Amino acid sequence: MKLTGQTVVLIGGSSGIGLETARAARAEGADVVLVGRSAERLAAAAADVGATRTATFDAADPDGLHRFFDDLPDPIDHVLTTAGGAYYAPLADLDFAEARRNVDEHLWAQLHLAKAAAPRIRPSGTILYVGGTGARRPAPGLILAAAMTAALPAMAAGLAIELAPVRVNVIAAGFVDTPLSARLLGDDLDERRDQLRRTLPIGRVVGPEDVAALAVHLMTNTALTGATYDVDGGQQFVRA
């Protein structure tokens, strides 16, 4: 088991991609620490995967991030964060207060995470950011999402140089069939799934286990740093 004796911290680890990555890491022998905003969901997730520790706070809070990493009793090996949602609005309707909060989540919070986590990560460990691919194609309402999509890989590449030998990578996901997707799409979820099955080159919908498999690979392959890895089933190449 490739992660035996290692500790993986999952920020946003109570559901979806974070929880599935916790399962995959545990299957490879890792101890896992789950972080989220809901104590109830964290408790259920921790029982599910056998987590060694949980912490409840908002990952966009710099003070909470620094306290969490400062209080960890031992060094860790890998951190994956799925924190931060997308904000879609055309310029005419842009709520600048909401936009500022989104930038805080996608840019400043990620820098705070790197600064807080790096001193606690063993050499050749990883910081993994989960971003997206959807906003790479210009479209109405995507101006802020596109900017954040472009910023994260550039930031990670710079951090990979500054934080070496700690490695920093980005997972860029397309549509992933998670509880969050279900909440966002509501009654349109099944229609979206059917559309993706018809149009994606892989002929199926990407699930959280696909992202988790890539995350574990990036943790264990110590030659990989400063890069962005797509897991979208070819979604960016088709009108899906």
ChimeraX attribute file (.defattr): number of C-alpha atoms within 10 A of each C-alpha:
attribute: neighborCount
match mode: 1-to-1
recipient: residues
	/A:1	10
	/A:2	15
	/A:3	19
	/A:4	13
	/A:5	12
	/A:6	19
	/A:7	24
	/A:8	27
	/A:9	26
	/A:10	26
	/A:11	27
	/A:12	24
	/A:13	28
	/A:14	26
	/A:15	20
	/A:16	21
	/A:17	28
	/A:18	28
	/A:19	24
	/A:20	24
	/A:21	27
	/A:22	32
	/A:23	21
	/A:24	20
	/A:25	27
	/A:26	21
	/A:27	15
	/A:28	17
	/A:29	16
	/A:30	23
	/A:31	23
	/A:32	27
	/A:33	22
	/A:34	26
	/A:35	26
	/A:36	22
	/A:37	16
	/A:38	14
	/A:39	15
	/A:40	12
	/A:41	14
	/A:42	24
	/A:43	17
	/A:44	13
	/A:45	21
	/A:46	22
	/A:47	10
	/A:48	13
	/A:49	19
	/A:50	15
	/A:51	21
	/A:52	13
	/A:53	15
	/A:54	21
	/A:55	17
	/A:56	19
	/A:57	17
	/A:58	17
	/A:59	25
	/A:60	21
	/A:61	15
	/A:62	18
	/A:63	13
	/A:64	15
	/A:65	21
	/A:66	16
	/A:67	11
	/A:68	17
	/A:69	21
	/A:70	14
	/A:71	8
	/A:72	12
	/A:73	8
	/A:74	10
	/A:75	14
	/A:76	25
	/A:77	24
	/A:78	30
	/A:79	24
	/A:80	26
	/A:81	22
	/A:82	18
	/A:83	22
	/A:84	20
	/A:85	12
	/A:86	18
	/A:87	18
	/A:88	18
	/A:89	15
	/A:90	13
	/A:91	13
	/A:92	7
	/A:93	9
	/A:94	15
	/A:95	13
	/A:96	10
	/A:97	9
	/A:98	11
	/A:99	17
	/A:100	12
	/A:101	15
	/A:102	21
	/A:103	19
	/A:104	16
	/A:105	20
	/A:106	23
	/A:107	18
	/A:108	16
	/A:109	20
	/A:110	22
	/A:111	17
	/A:112	17
	/A:113	22
	/A:114	19
	/A:115	17
	/A:116	19
	/A:117	23
	/A:118	24
	/A:119	15
	/A:120	18
	/A:121	23
	/A:122	16
	/A:123	16
	/A:124	20
	/A:125	26
	/A:126	31
	/A:127	29
	/A:128	24
	/A:129	24
	/A:130	21
	/A:131	26
	/A:132	23
	/A:133	20
	/A:134	20
	/A:135	21
	/A:136	16
	/A:137	10
	/A:138	11
	/A:139	11
	/A:140	9
	/A:141	17
	/A:142	21
	/A:143	19
	/A:144	21
	/A:145	25
	/A:146	20
	/A:147	13
	/A:148	22
	/A:149	21
	/A:150	16
	/A:151	13
	/A:152	21
	/A:153	22
	/A:154	14
	/A:155	17
	/A:156	25
	/A:157	18
	/A:158	12
	/A:159	21
	/A:160	20
	/A:161	14
	/A:162	12
	/A:163	17
	/A:164	16
	/A:165	17
	/A:166	22
	/A:167	29
	/A:168	33
	/A:169	27
	/A:170	27
	/A:171	25
	/A:172	20
	/A:173	21
	/A:174	21
	/A:175	21
	/A:176	22
	/A:177	18
	/A:178	16
	/A:179	13
	/A:180	14
	/A:181	13
	/A:182	14
	/A:183	11
	/A:184	10
	/A:185	13
	/A:186	10
	/A:187	10
	/A:188	11
	/A:189	15
	/A:190	12
	/A:191	11
	/A:192	16
	/A:193	16
	/A:194	13
	/A:195	15
	/A:196	22
	/A:197	17
	/A:198	14
	/A:199	18
	/A:200	20
	/A:201	14
	/A:202	14
	/A:203	13
	/A:204	15
	/A:205	23
	/A:206	24
	/A:207	18
	/A:208	21
	/A:209	20
	/A:210	18
	/A:211	25
	/A:212	22
	/A:213	14
	/A:214	16
	/A:215	27
	/A:216	20
	/A:217	14
	/A:218	24
	/A:219	27
	/A:220	16
	/A:221	12
	/A:222	15
	/A:223	9
	/A:224	17
	/A:225	25
	/A:226	18
	/A:227	15
	/A:228	21
	/A:229	16
	/A:230	18
	/A:231	20
	/A:232	25
	/A:233	23
	/A:234	16
	/A:235	22
	/A:236	16
	/A:237	12
	/A:238	10
	/A:239	9
	/A:240	15
